[in-house]
Amino acid sequence: MNTYNFTLILSESSQQIDNLEDLLFEAGCDDATLSFSNGITYLEFDRDGDQFFKVLNSAIKQVESINDISVIKHITHENLVTK
């Protein structure tokens, strides 16, 4: 089993969701860190699995299952946090 690191950048409308962090946790995204920067909402995942695309697909389904507002705009493997 491998640990895959990736980031899902959410639509601007995701910031309008009340208790977004709780909803993401309940959807199964307990392996993601929710962050906001310069008007951008993003989730940084460290997810275990055998195949990257299965891991990525499961994360996307979980995020988009929380409601009709949360939409993924972009997927990246880059670390968005700088020191």
mmCIF file of the N, C-alpha and C atoms, coordinates in Angstrom:
data_MODEL
# 
_entry.id   MODEL 
# 
loop_
_atom_site.group_PDB 
_atom_site.id 
_atom_site.type_symbol 
_atom_site.label_atom_id 
_atom_site.label_alt_id 
_atom_site.label_comp_id 
_atom_site.label_asym_id 
_atom_site.label_entity_id 
_atom_site.label_seq_id 
_atom_site.pdbx_PDB_ins_code 
_atom_site.Cartn_x 
_atom_site.Cartn_y 
_atom_site.Cartn_z 
_atom_site.occupancy 
_atom_site.B_iso_or_equiv 
_atom_site.pdbx_formal_charge 
_atom_site.auth_seq_id 
_atom_site.auth_comp_id 
_atom_site.auth_asym_id 
_atom_site.auth_atom_id 
_atom_site.pdbx_PDB_model_num 
ATOM 1   N N  . MET A 1 1  ? 0.843   -1.177 0.000   1.00 0.00 ? 1  MET A N  1 
ATOM 2   C CA . MET A 1 1  ? 0.000   0.000  0.000   1.00 0.00 ? 1  MET A CA 1 
ATOM 3   C C  . MET A 1 1  ? 0.888   1.240  0.000   1.00 0.00 ? 1  MET A C  1 
ATOM 4   N N  . ASN A 1 2  ? 0.476   2.237  -0.747  1.00 0.00 ? 2  ASN A N  1 
ATOM 5   C CA . ASN A 1 2  ? 1.211   3.493  -0.860  1.00 0.00 ? 2  ASN A CA 1 
ATOM 6   C C  . ASN A 1 2  ? 0.402   4.639  -0.254  1.00 0.00 ? 2  ASN A C  1 
ATOM 7   N N  . THR A 1 3  ? 1.099   5.700  0.108   1.00 0.00 ? 3  THR A N  1 
ATOM 8   C CA . THR A 1 3  ? 0.435   6.929  0.517   1.00 0.00 ? 3  THR A CA 1 
ATOM 9   C C  . THR A 1 3  ? 0.597   7.937  -0.613  1.00 0.00 ? 3  THR A C  1 
ATOM 10  N N  . TYR A 1 4  ? -0.518  8.446  -1.106  1.00 0.00 ? 4  TYR A N  1 
ATOM 11  C CA . TYR A 1 4  ? -0.512  9.399  -2.213  1.00 0.00 ? 4  TYR A CA 1 
ATOM 12  C C  . TYR A 1 4  ? -0.842  10.786 -1.686  1.00 0.00 ? 4  TYR A C  1 
ATOM 13  N N  . ASN A 1 5  ? -0.092  11.765 -2.134  1.00 0.00 ? 5  ASN A N  1 
ATOM 14  C CA . ASN A 1 5  ? -0.279  13.158 -1.749  1.00 0.00 ? 5  ASN A CA 1 
ATOM 15  C C  . ASN A 1 5  ? -0.805  13.921 -2.957  1.00 0.00 ? 5  ASN A C  1 
ATOM 16  N N  . PHE A 1 6  ? -1.934  14.603 -2.778  1.00 0.00 ? 6  PHE A N  1 
ATOM 17  C CA . PHE A 1 6  ? -2.502  15.409 -3.856  1.00 0.00 ? 6  PHE A CA 1 
ATOM 18  C C  . PHE A 1 6  ? -3.393  16.477 -3.249  1.00 0.00 ? 6  PHE A C  1 
ATOM 19  N N  . THR A 1 7  ? -3.700  17.472 -4.056  1.00 0.00 ? 7  THR A N  1 
ATOM 20  C CA . THR A 1 7  ? -4.514  18.596 -3.604  1.00 0.00 ? 7  THR A CA 1 
ATOM 21  C C  . THR A 1 7  ? -5.695  18.769 -4.535  1.00 0.00 ? 7  THR A C  1 
ATOM 22  N N  . LEU A 1 8  ? -6.867  18.942 -3.954  1.00 0.00 ? 8  LEU A N  1 
ATOM 23  C CA . LEU A 1 8  ? -8.069  19.264 -4.709  1.00 0.00 ? 8  LEU A CA 1 
ATOM 24  C C  . LEU A 1 8  ? -8.407  20.719 -4.439  1.00 0.00 ? 8  LEU A C  1 
ATOM 25  N N  . ILE A 1 9  ? -8.483  21.504 -5.487  1.00 0.00 ? 9  ILE A N  1 
ATOM 26  C CA . ILE A 1 9  ? -8.850  22.918 -5.362  1.00 0.00 ? 9  ILE A CA 1 
ATOM 27  C C  . ILE A 1 9  ? -10.341 23.015 -5.647  1.00 0.00 ? 9  ILE A C  1 
ATOM 28  N N  . LEU A 1 10 ? -11.066 23.599 -4.707  1.00 0.00 ? 10 LEU A N  1 
ATOM 29  C CA . LEU A 1 10 ? -12.518 23.666 -4.805  1.00 0.00 ? 10 LEU A CA 1 
ATOM 30  C C  . LEU A 1 10 ? -12.975 24.978 -5.425  1.00 0.00 ? 10 LEU A C  1 
ATOM 31  N N  . SER A 1 11 ? -14.207 24.991 -5.894  1.00 0.00 ? 11 SER A N  1 
ATOM 32  C CA . SER A 1 11 ? -14.785 26.197 -6.469  1.00 0.00 ? 11 SER A CA 1 
ATOM 33  C C  . SER A 1 11 ? -14.954 27.266 -5.405  1.00 0.00 ? 11 SER A C  1 
ATOM 34  N N  . GLU A 1 12 ? -15.087 28.500 -5.867  1.00 0.00 ? 12 GLU A N  1 
ATOM 35  C CA . GLU A 1 12 ? -15.252 29.630 -4.958  1.00 0.00 ? 12 GLU A CA 1 
ATOM 36  C C  . GLU A 1 12 ? -16.508 29.466 -4.101  1.00 0.00 ? 12 GLU A C  1 
ATOM 37  N N  . SER A 1 13 ? -17.530 28.826 -4.637  1.00 0.00 ? 13 SER A N  1 
ATOM 38  C CA . SER A 1 13 ? -18.785 28.677 -3.906  1.00 0.00 ? 13 SER A CA 1 
ATOM 39  C C  . SER A 1 13 ? -18.645 27.757 -2.693  1.00 0.00 ? 13 SER A C  1 
ATOM 40  N N  . SER A 1 14 ? -17.565 26.978 -2.630  1.00 0.00 ? 14 SER A N  1 
ATOM 41  C CA . SER A 1 14 ? -17.355 26.087 -1.488  1.00 0.00 ? 14 SER A CA 1 
ATOM 42  C C  . SER A 1 14 ? -17.186 26.866 -0.191  1.00 0.00 ? 14 SER A C  1 
ATOM 43  N N  . GLN A 1 15 ? -16.702 28.093 -0.286  1.00 0.00 ? 15 GLN A N  1 
ATOM 44  C CA . GLN A 1 15 ? -16.508 28.901 0.917   1.00 0.00 ? 15 GLN A CA 1 
ATOM 45  C C  . GLN A 1 15 ? -17.836 29.310 1.542   1.00 0.00 ? 15 GLN A C  1 
ATOM 46  N N  . GLN A 1 16 ? -18.917 29.202 0.787   1.00 0.00 ? 16 GLN A N  1 
ATOM 47  C CA . GLN A 1 16 ? -20.233 29.592 1.280   1.00 0.00 ? 16 GLN A CA 1 
ATOM 48  C C  . GLN A 1 16 ? -20.897 28.488 2.091   1.00 0.00 ? 16 GLN A C  1 
ATOM 49  N N  . ILE A 1 17 ? -20.297 27.321 2.159   1.00 0.00 ? 17 ILE A N  1 
ATOM 50  C CA . ILE A 1 17 ? -20.898 26.182 2.842   1.00 0.00 ? 17 ILE A CA 1 
ATOM 51  C C  . ILE A 1 17 ? -20.637 26.291 4.341   1.00 0.00 ? 17 ILE A C  1 
ATOM 52  N N  . ASP A 1 18 ? -21.717 26.319 5.097   1.00 0.00 ? 18 ASP A N  1 
ATOM 53  C CA . ASP A 1 18 ? -21.579 26.316 6.555   1.00 0.00 ? 18 ASP A CA 1 
ATOM 54  C C  . ASP A 1 18 ? -21.009 24.975 6.991   1.00 0.00 ? 18 ASP A C  1 
ATOM 55  N N  . ASN A 1 19 ? -20.201 24.965 7.994   1.00 0.00 ? 19 ASN A N  1 
ATOM 56  C CA . ASN A 1 19 ? -19.561 23.789 8.586   1.00 0.00 ? 19 ASN A CA 1 
ATOM 57  C C  . ASN A 1 19 ? -18.935 22.851 7.541   1.00 0.00 ? 19 ASN A C  1 
ATOM 58  N N  . LEU A 1 20 ? -18.244 23.423 6.575   1.00 0.00 ? 20 LEU A N  1 
ATOM 59  C CA . LEU A 1 20 ? -17.612 22.653 5.502   1.00 0.00 ? 20 LEU A CA 1 
ATOM 60  C C  . LEU A 1 20 ? -16.665 21.604 6.054   1.00 0.00 ? 20 LEU A C  1 
ATOM 61  N N  . GLU A 1 21 ? -15.894 21.964 7.050   1.00 0.00 ? 21 GLU A N  1 
ATOM 62  C CA . GLU A 1 21 ? -14.931 21.020 7.611   1.00 0.00 ? 21 GLU A CA 1 
ATOM 63  C C  . GLU A 1 21 ? -15.634 19.785 8.195   1.00 0.00 ? 21 GLU A C  1 
ATOM 64  N N  . ASP A 1 22 ? -16.715 19.987 8.915   1.00 0.00 ? 22 ASP A N  1 
ATOM 65  C CA . ASP A 1 22 ? -17.468 18.866 9.486   1.00 0.00 ? 22 ASP A CA 1 
ATOM 66  C C  . ASP A 1 22 ? -18.068 17.991 8.390   1.00 0.00 ? 22 ASP A C  1 
ATOM 67  N N  . LEU A 1 23 ? -18.618 18.611 7.356   1.00 0.00 ? 23 LEU A N  1 
ATOM 68  C CA . LEU A 1 23 ? -19.220 17.858 6.262   1.00 0.00 ? 23 LEU A CA 1 
ATOM 69  C C  . LEU A 1 23 ? -18.183 17.009 5.528   1.00 0.00 ? 23 LEU A C  1 
ATOM 70  N N  . LEU A 1 24 ? -17.009 17.572 5.322   1.00 0.00 ? 24 LEU A N  1 
ATOM 71  C CA . LEU A 1 24 ? -15.946 16.815 4.656   1.00 0.00 ? 24 LEU A CA 1 
ATOM 72  C C  . LEU A 1 24 ? -15.511 15.632 5.511   1.00 0.00 ? 24 LEU A C  1 
ATOM 73  N N  . PHE A 1 25 ? -15.391 15.840 6.799   1.00 0.00 ? 25 PHE A N  1 
ATOM 74  C CA . PHE A 1 25 ? -15.008 14.762 7.700   1.00 0.00 ? 25 PHE A CA 1 
ATOM 75  C C  . PHE A 1 25 ? -16.047 13.638 7.671   1.00 0.00 ? 25 PHE A C  1 
ATOM 76  N N  . GLU A 1 26 ? -17.316 14.022 7.733   1.00 0.00 ? 26 GLU A N  1 
ATOM 77  C CA . GLU A 1 26 ? -18.394 13.035 7.709   1.00 0.00 ? 26 GLU A CA 1 
ATOM 78  C C  . GLU A 1 26 ? -18.456 12.276 6.381   1.00 0.00 ? 26 GLU A C  1 
ATOM 79  N N  . ALA A 1 27 ? -18.015 12.916 5.302   1.00 0.00 ? 27 ALA A N  1 
ATOM 80  C CA . ALA A 1 27 ? -18.013 12.272 3.982   1.00 0.00 ? 27 ALA A CA 1 
ATOM 81  C C  . ALA A 1 27 ? -16.843 11.304 3.822   1.00 0.00 ? 27 ALA A C  1 
ATOM 82  N N  . GLY A 1 28 ? -15.910 11.310 4.784   1.00 0.00 ? 28 GLY A N  1 
ATOM 83  C CA . GLY A 1 28 ? -14.776 10.387 4.725   1.00 0.00 ? 28 GLY A CA 1 
ATOM 84  C C  . GLY A 1 28 ? -13.448 11.037 4.414   1.00 0.00 ? 28 GLY A C  1 
ATOM 85  N N  . CYS A 1 29 ? -13.415 12.350 4.396   1.00 0.00 ? 29 CYS A N  1 
ATOM 86  C CA . CYS A 1 29 ? -12.172 13.068 4.074   1.00 0.00 ? 29 CYS A CA 1 
ATOM 87  C C  . CYS A 1 29 ? -11.383 13.399 5.339   1.00 0.00 ? 29 CYS A C  1 
ATOM 88  N N  . ASP A 1 30 ? -11.272 12.436 6.245   1.00 0.00 ? 30 ASP A N  1 
ATOM 89  C CA . ASP A 1 30 ? -10.531 12.661 7.481   1.00 0.00 ? 30 ASP A CA 1 
ATOM 90  C C  . ASP A 1 30 ? -9.020  12.610 7.260   1.00 0.00 ? 30 ASP A C  1 
ATOM 91  N N  . ASP A 1 31 ? -8.601  12.330 6.030   1.00 0.00 ? 31 ASP A N  1 
ATOM 92  C CA . ASP A 1 31 ? -7.183  12.306 5.687   1.00 0.00 ? 31 ASP A CA 1 
ATOM 93  C C  . ASP A 1 31 ? -6.783  13.535 4.874   1.00 0.00 ? 31 ASP A C  1 
ATOM 94  N N  . ALA A 1 32 ? -7.605  14.575 4.954   1.00 0.00 ? 32 ALA A N  1 
ATOM 95  C CA . ALA A 1 32 ? -7.342  15.810 4.210   1.00 0.00 ? 32 ALA A CA 1 
ATOM 96  C C  . ALA A 1 32 ? -7.276  16.995 5.160   1.00 0.00 ? 32 ALA A C  1 
ATOM 97  N N  . THR A 1 33 ? -6.492  17.983 4.773   1.00 0.00 ? 33 THR A N  1 
ATOM 98  C CA . THR A 1 33 ? -6.410  19.237 5.513   1.00 0.00 ? 33 THR A CA 1 
ATOM 99  C C  . THR A 1 33 ? -7.095  20.313 4.688   1.00 0.00 ? 33 THR A C  1 
ATOM 100 N N  . LEU A 1 34 ? -8.108  20.953 5.265   1.00 0.00 ? 34 LEU A N  1 
ATOM 101 C CA . LEU A 1 34 ? -8.845  22.026 4.613   1.00 0.00 ? 34 LEU A CA 1 
ATOM 102 C C  . LEU A 1 34 ? -8.116  23.337 4.841   1.00 0.00 ? 34 LEU A C  1 
ATOM 103 N N  . SER A 1 35 ? -7.865  24.069 3.756   1.00 0.00 ? 35 SER A N  1 
ATOM 104 C CA . SER A 1 35 ? -7.160  25.342 3.864   1.00 0.00 ? 35 SER A CA 1 
ATOM 105 C C  . SER A 1 35 ? -7.805  26.385 2.951   1.00 0.00 ? 35 SER A C  1 
ATOM 106 N N  . PHE A 1 36 ? -7.613  27.643 3.324   1.00 0.00 ? 36 PHE A N  1 
ATOM 107 C CA . PHE A 1 36 ? -8.080  28.772 2.537   1.00 0.00 ? 36 PHE A CA 1 
ATOM 108 C C  . PHE A 1 36 ? -6.911  29.722 2.353   1.00 0.00 ? 36 PHE A C  1 
ATOM 109 N N  . SER A 1 37 ? -6.709  30.179 1.118   1.00 0.00 ? 37 SER A N  1 
ATOM 110 C CA . SER A 1 37 ? -5.625  31.125 0.854   1.00 0.00 ? 37 SER A CA 1 
ATOM 111 C C  . SER A 1 37 ? -5.985  31.986 -0.344  1.00 0.00 ? 37 SER A C  1 
ATOM 112 N N  . ASN A 1 38 ? -5.970  33.294 -0.155  1.00 0.00 ? 38 ASN A N  1 
ATOM 113 C CA . ASN A 1 38 ? -6.251  34.245 -1.238  1.00 0.00 ? 38 ASN A CA 1 
ATOM 114 C C  . ASN A 1 38 ? -7.543  33.916 -1.970  1.00 0.00 ? 38 ASN A C  1 
ATOM 115 N N  . GLY A 1 39 ? -8.574  33.581 -1.227  1.00 0.00 ? 39 GLY A N  1 
ATOM 116 C CA . GLY A 1 39 ? -9.867  33.277 -1.820  1.00 0.00 ? 39 GLY A CA 1 
ATOM 117 C C  . GLY A 1 39 ? -9.983  31.891 -2.422  1.00 0.00 ? 39 GLY A C  1 
ATOM 118 N N  . ILE A 1 40 ? -8.967  31.065 -2.240  1.00 0.00 ? 40 ILE A N  1 
ATOM 119 C CA . ILE A 1 40 ? -8.969  29.709 -2.789  1.00 0.00 ? 40 ILE A CA 1 
ATOM 120 C C  . ILE A 1 40 ? -9.179  28.721 -1.643  1.00 0.00 ? 40 ILE A C  1 
ATOM 121 N N  . THR A 1 41 ? -10.082 27.773 -1.866  1.00 0.00 ? 41 THR A N  1 
ATOM 122 C CA . THR A 1 41 ? -10.325 26.708 -0.908  1.00 0.00 ? 41 THR A CA 1 
ATOM 123 C C  . THR A 1 41 ? -9.684  25.451 -1.460  1.00 0.00 ? 41 THR A C  1 
ATOM 124 N N  . TYR A 1 42 ? -8.890  24.787 -0.642  1.00 0.00 ? 42 TYR A N  1 
ATOM 125 C CA . TYR A 1 42 ? -8.269  23.556 -1.136  1.00 0.00 ? 42 TYR A CA 1 
ATOM 126 C C  . TYR A 1 42 ? -8.122  22.528 -0.027  1.00 0.00 ? 42 TYR A C  1 
ATOM 127 N N  . LEU A 1 43 ? -8.053  21.272 -0.474  1.00 0.00 ? 43 LEU A N  1 
ATOM 128 C CA . LEU A 1 43 ? -7.893  20.128 0.418   1.00 0.00 ? 43 LEU A CA 1 
ATOM 129 C C  . LEU A 1 43 ? -6.607  19.412 0.052   1.00 0.00 ? 43 LEU A C  1 
ATOM 130 N N  . GLU A 1 44 ? -5.721  19.272 1.023   1.00 0.00 ? 44 GLU A N  1 
ATOM 131 C CA . GLU A 1 44 ? -4.477  18.540 0.806   1.00 0.00 ? 44 GLU A CA 1 
ATOM 132 C C  . GLU A 1 44 ? -4.643  17.145 1.410   1.00 0.00 ? 44 GLU A C  1 
ATOM 133 N N  . PHE A 1 45 ? -4.552  16.135 0.562   1.00 0.00 ? 45 PHE A N  1 
ATOM 134 C CA . PHE A 1 45 ? -4.767  14.747 0.975   1.00 0.00 ? 45 PHE A CA 1 
ATOM 135 C C  . PHE A 1 45 ? -3.462  13.995 1.126   1.00 0.00 ? 45 PHE A C  1 
ATOM 136 N N  . ASP A 1 46 ? -3.426  13.109 2.095   1.00 0.00 ? 46 ASP A N  1 
ATOM 137 C CA . ASP A 1 46 ? -2.426  12.052 2.256   1.00 0.00 ? 46 ASP A CA 1 
ATOM 138 C C  . ASP A 1 46 ? -3.253  10.790 2.393   1.00 0.00 ? 46 ASP A C  1 
ATOM 139 N N  . ARG A 1 47 ? -3.515  10.127 1.262   1.00 0.00 ? 47 ARG A N  1 
ATOM 140 C CA . ARG A 1 47 ? -4.454  9.000  1.256   1.00 0.00 ? 47 ARG A CA 1 
ATOM 141 C C  . ARG A 1 47 ? -3.738  7.720  0.871   1.00 0.00 ? 47 ARG A C  1 
ATOM 142 N N  . ASP A 1 48 ? -4.012  6.673  1.648   1.00 0.00 ? 48 ASP A N  1 
ATOM 143 C CA . ASP A 1 48 ? -3.422  5.358  1.412   1.00 0.00 ? 48 ASP A CA 1 
ATOM 144 C C  . ASP A 1 48 ? -4.251  4.569  0.416   1.00 0.00 ? 48 ASP A C  1 
ATOM 145 N N  . GLY A 1 49 ? -3.546  3.792  -0.424  1.00 0.00 ? 49 GLY A N  1 
ATOM 146 C CA . GLY A 1 49 ? -4.223  2.931  -1.378  1.00 0.00 ? 49 GLY A CA 1 
ATOM 147 C C  . GLY A 1 49 ? -3.234  2.217  -2.269  1.00 0.00 ? 49 GLY A C  1 
ATOM 148 N N  . ASP A 1 50 ? -3.768  1.344  -3.097  1.00 0.00 ? 50 ASP A N  1 
ATOM 149 C CA . ASP A 1 50 ? -2.921  0.567  -4.002  1.00 0.00 ? 50 ASP A CA 1 
ATOM 150 C C  . ASP A 1 50 ? -2.696  1.255  -5.335  1.00 0.00 ? 50 ASP A C  1 
ATOM 151 N N  . GLN A 1 51 ? -3.687  2.024  -5.794  1.00 0.00 ? 51 GLN A N  1 
ATOM 152 C CA . GLN A 1 51 ? -3.581  2.680  -7.103  1.00 0.00 ? 51 GLN A CA 1 
ATOM 153 C C  . GLN A 1 51 ? -3.982  4.144  -6.975  1.00 0.00 ? 51 GLN A C  1 
ATOM 154 N N  . PHE A 1 52 ? -3.176  5.011  -7.568  1.00 0.00 ? 52 PHE A N  1 
ATOM 155 C CA . PHE A 1 52 ? -3.411  6.447  -7.449  1.00 0.00 ? 52 PHE A CA 1 
ATOM 156 C C  . PHE A 1 52 ? -4.798  6.841  -7.938  1.00 0.00 ? 52 PHE A C  1 
ATOM 157 N N  . PHE A 1 53 ? -5.207  6.353  -9.105  1.00 0.00 ? 53 PHE A N  1 
ATOM 158 C CA . PHE A 1 53 ? -6.472  6.804  -9.665  1.00 0.00 ? 53 PHE A CA 1 
ATOM 159 C C  . PHE A 1 53 ? -7.671  6.342  -8.841  1.00 0.00 ? 53 PHE A C  1 
ATOM 160 N N  . LYS A 1 54 ? -7.586  5.200  -8.191  1.00 0.00 ? 54 LYS A N  1 
ATOM 161 C CA . LYS A 1 54 ? -8.665  4.767  -7.288  1.00 0.00 ? 54 LYS A CA 1 
ATOM 162 C C  . LYS A 1 54 ? -8.732  5.673  -6.070  1.00 0.00 ? 54 LYS A C  1 
ATOM 163 N N  . VAL A 1 55 ? -7.576  6.009  -5.531  1.00 0.00 ? 55 VAL A N  1 
ATOM 164 C CA . VAL A 1 55 ? -7.503  6.886  -4.362  1.00 0.00 ? 55 VAL A CA 1 
ATOM 165 C C  . VAL A 1 55 ? -8.047  8.269  -4.715  1.00 0.00 ? 55 VAL A C  1 
ATOM 166 N N  . LEU A 1 56 ? -7.613  8.804  -5.848  1.00 0.00 ? 56 LEU A N  1 
ATOM 167 C CA . LEU A 1 56 ? -8.062  10.123 -6.294  1.00 0.00 ? 56 LEU A CA 1 
ATOM 168 C C  . LEU A 1 56 ? -9.563  10.127 -6.549  1.00 0.00 ? 56 LEU A C  1 
ATOM 169 N N  . ASN A 1 57 ? -10.053 9.116  -7.248  1.00 0.00 ? 57 ASN A N  1 
ATOM 170 C CA . ASN A 1 57 ? -11.474 9.027  -7.562  1.00 0.00 ? 57 ASN A CA 1 
ATOM 171 C C  . ASN A 1 57 ? -12.326 8.956  -6.299  1.00 0.00 ? 57 ASN A C  1 
ATOM 172 N N  . SER A 1 58 ? -11.878 8.211  -5.311  1.00 0.00 ? 58 SER A N  1 
ATOM 173 C CA . SER A 1 58 ? -12.652 8.119  -4.066  1.00 0.00 ? 58 SER A CA 1 
ATOM 174 C C  . SER A 1 58 ? -12.708 9.471  -3.358  1.00 0.00 ? 58 SER A C  1 
ATOM 175 N N  . ALA A 1 59 ? -11.601 10.210 -3.366  1.00 0.00 ? 59 ALA A N  1 
ATOM 176 C CA . ALA A 1 59 ? -11.588 11.536 -2.740  1.00 0.00 ? 59 ALA A CA 1 
ATOM 177 C C  . ALA A 1 59 ? -12.533 12.491 -3.469  1.00 0.00 ? 59 ALA A C  1 
ATOM 178 N N  . ILE A 1 60 ? -12.503 12.470 -4.782  1.00 0.00 ? 60 ILE A N  1 
ATOM 179 C CA . ILE A 1 60 ? -13.388 13.343 -5.568  1.00 0.00 ? 60 ILE A CA 1 
ATOM 180 C C  . ILE A 1 60 ? -14.850 13.033 -5.268  1.00 0.00 ? 60 ILE A C  1 
ATOM 181 N N  . LYS A 1 61 ? -15.206 11.756 -5.261  1.00 0.00 ? 61 LYS A N  1 
ATOM 182 C CA . LYS A 1 61 ? -16.592 11.367 -4.986  1.00 0.00 ? 61 LYS A CA 1 
ATOM 183 C C  . LYS A 1 61 ? -17.020 11.810 -3.591  1.00 0.00 ? 61 LYS A C  1 
ATOM 184 N N  . GLN A 1 62 ? -16.129 11.670 -2.619  1.00 0.00 ? 62 GLN A N  1 
ATOM 185 C CA . GLN A 1 62 ? -16.470 12.072 -1.257  1.00 0.00 ? 62 GLN A CA 1 
ATOM 186 C C  . GLN A 1 62 ? -16.694 13.576 -1.167  1.00 0.00 ? 62 GLN A C  1 
ATOM 187 N N  . VAL A 1 63 ? -15.815 14.352 -1.779  1.00 0.00 ? 63 VAL A N  1 
ATOM 188 C CA . VAL A 1 63 ? -15.945 15.818 -1.724  1.00 0.00 ? 63 VAL A CA 1 
ATOM 189 C C  . VAL A 1 63 ? -17.224 16.258 -2.420  1.00 0.00 ? 63 VAL A C  1 
ATOM 190 N N  . GLU A 1 64 ? -17.485 15.725 -3.597  1.00 0.00 ? 64 GLU A N  1 
ATOM 191 C CA . GLU A 1 64 ? -18.643 16.176 -4.350  1.00 0.00 ? 64 GLU A CA 1 
ATOM 192 C C  . GLU A 1 64 ? -19.955 15.621 -3.806  1.00 0.00 ? 64 GLU A C  1 
ATOM 193 N N  . SER A 1 65 ? -19.886 14.671 -2.865  1.00 0.00 ? 65 SER A N  1 
ATOM 194 C CA . SER A 1 65 ? -21.112 14.121 -2.290  1.00 0.00 ? 65 SER A CA 1 
ATOM 195 C C  . SER A 1 65 ? -21.699 14.997 -1.184  1.00 0.00 ? 65 SER A C  1 
ATOM 196 N N  . ILE A 1 66 ? -20.939 15.969 -0.699  1.00 0.00 ? 66 ILE A N  1 
ATOM 197 C CA . ILE A 1 66 ? -21.434 16.710 0.463   1.00 0.00 ? 66 ILE A CA 1 
ATOM 198 C C  . ILE A 1 66 ? -22.598 17.638 0.125   1.00 0.00 ? 66 ILE A C  1 
ATOM 199 N N  . ASN A 1 67 ? -22.617 18.186 -1.081  1.00 0.00 ? 67 ASN A N  1 
ATOM 200 C CA . ASN A 1 67 ? -23.762 18.981 -1.540  1.00 0.00 ? 67 ASN A CA 1 
ATOM 201 C C  . ASN A 1 67 ? -23.547 19.394 -2.989  1.00 0.00 ? 67 ASN A C  1 
ATOM 202 N N  . ASP A 1 68 ? -24.490 20.137 -3.523  1.00 0.00 ? 68 ASP A N  1 
ATOM 203 C CA . ASP A 1 68 ? -24.405 20.545 -4.925  1.00 0.00 ? 68 ASP A CA 1 
ATOM 204 C C  . ASP A 1 68 ? -23.504 21.754 -5.140  1.00 0.00 ? 68 ASP A C  1 
ATOM 205 N N  . ILE A 1 69 ? -23.073 22.408 -4.071  1.00 0.00 ? 69 ILE A N  1 
ATOM 206 C CA . ILE A 1 69 ? -22.271 23.620 -4.199  1.00 0.00 ? 69 ILE A CA 1 
ATOM 207 C C  . ILE A 1 69 ? -20.796 23.295 -4.366  1.00 0.00 ? 69 ILE A C  1 
ATOM 208 N N  . SER A 1 70 ? -20.314 22.285 -3.662  1.00 0.00 ? 70 SER A N  1 
ATOM 209 C CA . SER A 1 70 ? -18.893 21.964 -3.661  1.00 0.00 ? 70 SER A CA 1 
ATOM 210 C C  . SER A 1 70 ? -18.492 21.298 -4.969  1.00 0.00 ? 70 SER A C  1 
ATOM 211 N N  . VAL A 1 71 ? -17.669 21.977 -5.732  1.00 0.00 ? 71 VAL A N  1 
ATOM 212 C CA . VAL A 1 71 ? -17.214 21.473 -7.029  1.00 0.00 ? 71 VAL A CA 1 
ATOM 213 C C  . VAL A 1 71 ? -15.697 21.579 -7.078  1.00 0.00 ? 71 VAL A C  1 
ATOM 214 N N  . ILE A 1 72 ? -15.066 20.554 -7.581  1.00 0.00 ? 72 ILE A N  1 
ATOM 215 C CA . ILE A 1 72 ? -13.604 20.552 -7.708  1.00 0.00 ? 72 ILE A CA 1 
ATOM 216 C C  . ILE A 1 72 ? -13.231 21.230 -9.022  1.00 0.00 ? 72 ILE A C  1 
ATOM 217 N N  . LYS A 1 73 ? -12.391 22.256 -8.919  1.00 0.00 ? 73 LYS A N  1 
ATOM 218 C CA . LYS A 1 73 ? -11.955 22.999 -10.102 1.00 0.00 ? 73 LYS A CA 1 
ATOM 219 C C  . LYS A 1 73 ? -10.655 22.467 -10.672 1.00 0.00 ? 73 LYS A C  1 
ATOM 220 N N  . HIS A 1 74 ? -9.793  21.950 -9.807  1.00 0.00 ? 74 HIS A N  1 
ATOM 221 C CA . HIS A 1 74 ? -8.441  21.617 -10.251 1.00 0.00 ? 74 HIS A CA 1 
ATOM 222 C C  . HIS A 1 74 ? -7.850  20.564 -9.323  1.00 0.00 ? 74 HIS A C  1 
ATOM 223 N N  . ILE A 1 75 ? -7.003  19.729 -9.873  1.00 0.00 ? 75 ILE A N  1 
ATOM 224 C CA . ILE A 1 75 ? -6.293  18.715 -9.095  1.00 0.00 ? 75 ILE A CA 1 
ATOM 225 C C  . ILE A 1 75 ? -4.806  18.933 -9.321  1.00 0.00 ? 75 ILE A C  1 
ATOM 226 N N  . THR A 1 76 ? -4.034  18.891 -8.248  1.00 0.00 ? 76 THR A N  1 
ATOM 227 C CA . THR A 1 76 ? -2.599  19.089 -8.381  1.00 0.00 ? 76 THR A CA 1 
ATOM 228 C C  . THR A 1 76 ? -1.850  18.201 -7.398  1.00 0.00 ? 76 THR A C  1 
ATOM 229 N N  . HIS A 1 77 ? -0.630  17.926 -7.711  1.00 0.00 ? 77 HIS A N  1 
ATOM 230 C CA . HIS A 1 77 ? 0.228   17.176 -6.787  1.00 0.00 ? 77 HIS A CA 1 
ATOM 231 C C  . HIS A 1 77 ? 1.242   18.101 -6.128  1.00 0.00 ? 77 HIS A C  1 
ATOM 232 N N  . GLU A 1 78 ? 1.171   19.380 -6.463  1.00 0.00 ? 78 GLU A N  1 
ATOM 233 C CA . GLU A 1 78 ? 2.108   20.360 -5.920  1.00 0.00 ? 78 GLU A CA 1 
ATOM 234 C C  . GLU A 1 78 ? 1.699   20.769 -4.509  1.00 0.00 ? 78 GLU A C  1 
ATOM 235 N N  . ASN A 1 79 ? 2.691   21.046 -3.698  1.00 0.00 ? 79 ASN A N  1 
ATOM 236 C CA . ASN A 1 79 ? 2.438   21.555 -2.361  1.00 0.00 ? 79 ASN A CA 1 
ATOM 237 C C  . ASN A 1 79 ? 2.133   23.047 -2.473  1.00 0.00 ? 79 ASN A C  1 
ATOM 238 N N  . LEU A 1 80 ? 0.927   23.457 -2.057  1.00 0.00 ? 80 LEU A N  1 
ATOM 239 C CA . LEU A 1 80 ? 0.525   24.853 -2.197  1.00 0.00 ? 80 LEU A CA 1 
ATOM 240 C C  . LEU A 1 80 ? 0.993   25.726 -1.043  1.00 0.00 ? 80 LEU A C  1 
ATOM 241 N N  . VAL A 1 81 ? 1.447   25.120 0.018   1.00 0.00 ? 81 VAL A N  1 
ATOM 242 C CA . VAL A 1 81 ? 1.917   25.879 1.180   1.00 0.00 ? 81 VAL A CA 1 
ATOM 243 C C  . VAL A 1 81 ? 3.408   26.129 1.020   1.00 0.00 ? 81 VAL A C  1 
ATOM 244 N N  . THR A 1 82 ? 3.785   27.381 1.114   1.00 0.00 ? 82 THR A N  1 
ATOM 245 C CA . THR A 1 82 ? 5.200   27.726 1.004   1.00 0.00 ? 82 THR A CA 1 
ATOM 246 C C  . THR A 1 82 ? 5.722   28.209 2.334   1.00 0.00 ? 82 THR A C  1 
ATOM 247 N N  . LYS A 1 83 ? 7.011   28.057 2.522   1.00 0.00 ? 83 LYS A N  1 
ATOM 248 C CA . LYS A 1 83 ? 7.629   28.492 3.793   1.00 0.00 ? 83 LYS A CA 1 
ATOM 249 C C  . LYS A 1 83 ? 8.318   29.816 3.601   1.00 0.00 ? 83 LYS A C  1 
# 
